Amino acid sequence: MSAPEQAAFTFLPLGAIIQEFRVGGQNIVLGFPTQEDYVKHNAAYYGATIGRVANRIKNGVIQDLNGKKIQLAKNNGPNSLHGGPTGWGKRVFDGPRTVQRHGQDALFFKYLSPHGEEEFPGTVEVRVWYTASKEGEATTVLTVEYEVEFFGDEVDETVVNITNHSYFNIGDGPTITGTTAKLATADYLPVDQTGIPKGGISKFPRDVTEPFVLAATGPHIDDCFVVETDPSKVPLDTRNLPLRRLAEFSHRSTGLHLEVHSTEPAFQFYTGKYIDIPAIGGRPADTEGAGFCVEPSRYVDAINDPKWRGMVLLKKGQVFGCKNVYKSWKE
């Protein structure tokens, strides 16, 4: 990254976290001043790389992996969430290291996740590249590339679903109130009261493909939207697929805009209903609706659905991959 581009971003070894994303002088992601603060207070997963499996696994059980049923920790009601109590967002990565990636300077992080970590089978290495650039004069672009390679001979297969869990606030106040949002699709996965898909894809009950305005106290959204409705078209490594714009946001008071693009087939859109972060030193508390998330990913609980599991099933000798791009500018 060049010096001006690097100045717009700050990353941490803990969880390869995006700590700062500055546009027009404003940090548009929620976070804490120090890595120690993230260790102590980041129950909301601010900025973190989420894995080995993002989102929920029903009853914390993988029904069949290497011919066995696997019981994971239940850290979200009856379900496993975001890789368990100490998922990748709470692990310290090697990095950052400046490398060349696709002809550009990038910051590189990696983490070796051993067999049995959080009960997941198989040793894998996760790699994260952050590349900052400009689009035209005004638009700041952050490209995030993920790669997970199966290492070791302990088992023949494992499961991977990775995302980034940054919360954005492009407004001029402590919440998302007044932010205009527009999603690329109204197709979504209906879920039960614990957040597990009921089966199949339906239309979201609200029109989210036309601009609508967010408010800190709702109506809230915390659902997985689907941009590729045919699971057979989702490869294990999506990086060669075209980027699709998943969502776009703007705020009249600040003139800030944000677009989220990805090669992934789905994304969780969450409007921050359960944010509850206490005041820390001079930093004010974060409460309901302090930020929103767009989490590009595979389908929720895909490993337990025979039609979906191919998109998250990583076998020996294979590589999982995906790419996300964030674009932001100030009018």
Number of C-alpha atoms within 10 A of each C-alpha: 17 11 7 10 16 17 13 20 17 12 21 21 19 22 29 30 26 24 24 22 24 18 22 17 9 17 17 22 21 20 25 18 12 10 18 11 12 24 15 8 17 18 12 17 21 25 27 27 27 26 25 25 27 29 27 25 27 22 18 21 19 20 14 11 18 12 9 9 11 15 15 21 18 18 17 18 11 15 20 25 23 25 28 29 16 14 21 28 30 24 18 16 22 17 17 18 11 15 16 13 14 8 7 12 18 24 20 21 24 22 20 17 23 17 18 11 16 18 14 22 20 23 21 22 15 24 19 22 23 25 24 23 20 14 11 7 7 13 19 22 22 21 17 20 19 22 18 25 19 23 21 13 11 13 16 17 19 21 23 24 29 27 28 26 25 26 25 25 27 30 22 17 12 17 23 25 21 19 25 18 20 18 21 16 20 19 20 23 24 19 15 10 8 13 21 18 23 11 11 10 15 13 14 17 9 9 13 17 15 13 15 16 17 21 18 21 16 14 10 16 14 15 19 27 30 26 19 17 16 11 16 11 11 19 18 20 21 19 19 11 14 12 16 16 18 26 20 20 22 25 21 14 12 16 14 22 22 23 20 21 20 27 25 29 24 25 24 25 20 20 27 26 19 12 17 16 16 12 10 12 8 6 11 11 14 18 18 20 25 26 27 27 21 27 27 29 27 30 30 26 24 25 26 16 14 8 12 19 17 17 24 24 18 24 19 18 11 15 17 24 23 26 25 25 20 19 19 25 20 18 11
